[in-house]
Amino acid sequence: MYLAAEAAKAATSNFNTFDIFMLLFTIVIAIGLVRLVGQRKKNIFAIGWGAACLLVFLVIDYIMIFKVWLA
């Protein structure tokens, strides 16, 4: 019984379909931040907010990939 439970645990994947959306949102935020920084008339509040959001999403993606997928 113990071997069957261990095999079932090894067979299950830590990958979730929501993870794809997290990675896509991170890419969209990064593209938006690059476009904001590249504008002639700079919106400092939007650049700061975009940088904060990108930082949060990058930390979440790091945890998701290295602590959950590869665990």
CORWOFEN-V242049 format. One record per pair of residues at least 24 apart in sequence whose C-alpha atoms are under 10 Angstrom apart, sorted by the first residue. I is the first residue (numbers start at 1). J is the second residue. If there is no record, write none. Layout:
# CORWOFEN-V242049
i	j
I	J
I	J
This chain:
# CORWOFEN-V242049
i	j
13	68
13	69
14	64
14	65
14	68
14	69
14	70
14	71
15	64
15	65
15	68
15	69
15	70
16	64
16	69
19	61
19	64
19	65
19	69
22	57
22	58
22	60
22	61
22	64
23	57
23	58
23	60
23	61
23	64
25	54
25	57
26	53
26	54
26	55
26	56
26	57
26	58
26	60
26	61
27	54
27	57
27	58
28	54
29	53
29	54
29	55
29	57
30	54
30	55
30	57
30	58
